[in-house]
């Protein structure tokens, strides 16, 4: 039987924060250096890495400084070739997704 991972907004926020922190560390950038590169203040970067809290605009600025924005943009593109995802618990129960 397939297992399901139930995520909430905090899980995703922390995942984004961990991903960008890892990229920052791999690039051997201090928070101050990333702040200079991205125009996001170092205290905001620290808060983001600690709590996952950041404005969407600042998230994009950090992402652009550490990764390729097209990867993030691709998440917004509708993929008509992928299998349809259930939209309700009833669909899950009926079809055994």
N, C-alpha and C positions, 0 to 999 in steps of 0.2 A: 504494500500500500504506500503511495507517495506521501511524503511528509511535507508539511506546509510551514513556512516561516512567517510568523505574523510580526510585522514591523509597525512601529509608530513613528511619529515625526521626530522624536528625540533620538531614536535609533539611527535614522537617516542623517540627522544633523551631526551626530557623533561620528558616523562613518565618513562623512565628507571632511570633518575636521581631522580625523586620523589620517585619511588619505593625503590631504594637503600638507599636514605636518610631516608625514613620511617623505613626501616629495621635497619639502623644504630641507629636511635633514640630508637626504640623498644629494641634493645640490650644494650641500655644505653652506647653507645660508643661515645667518642668524635672523632673529625676528627683525632686528633693526635693518639689516640688509634687504630683507624681503619688503619691509615697510617702504624703504627708499625706492625699490624697484616697482612696487605696486601702487603706491600712494595711500595704502591702508595703514593707519598708525600702528606702531608696534604694540601698544597696550590692547588694541582691538584684536590684533593677531593672537596675542596671548590669551585673551578672553575666549576667542573662537576655539583655539586649540584645547582649552580647558573645559569649556561648557558647550561648545557647538553653536553658540549664539552669535549671529552676524547678520548684517543686512544682505539682501540678495545682491545688490550692486557691489558691495565689498567682496562677497563670495566670488563674483565674476572677475573682479580685479585680481584677486589672489589666484584664482584658477588660471587666468590668462598669463600670469607671471610664472606659473609652475607647470602648466600642462597645456594641452591644445584645446582651445575653446570649441573647436569643431566636434570633439568627442562629447562634450557636454551638450552641445546643440543637437547632436544626433539623437539624444534621448527624446527630443520633442518631435521628431519626424515619425509619422505614422507608417508602420511596416505592414503592408497588406499581405505579405507572404507568411507572417508568423501565425501560429495557431491562436485562435481566439481565446482570450482569457475569460474565466467566469466573472460575471458581474454581480452575482449574488450567492449566498450560501445554498439556496435552492438548486442553482445550476451545479454547484460542486457536488451536492448530494445526489442529484439526478444522473449526472454524467461521470462521476468518479474522477474528476480532474486530479 
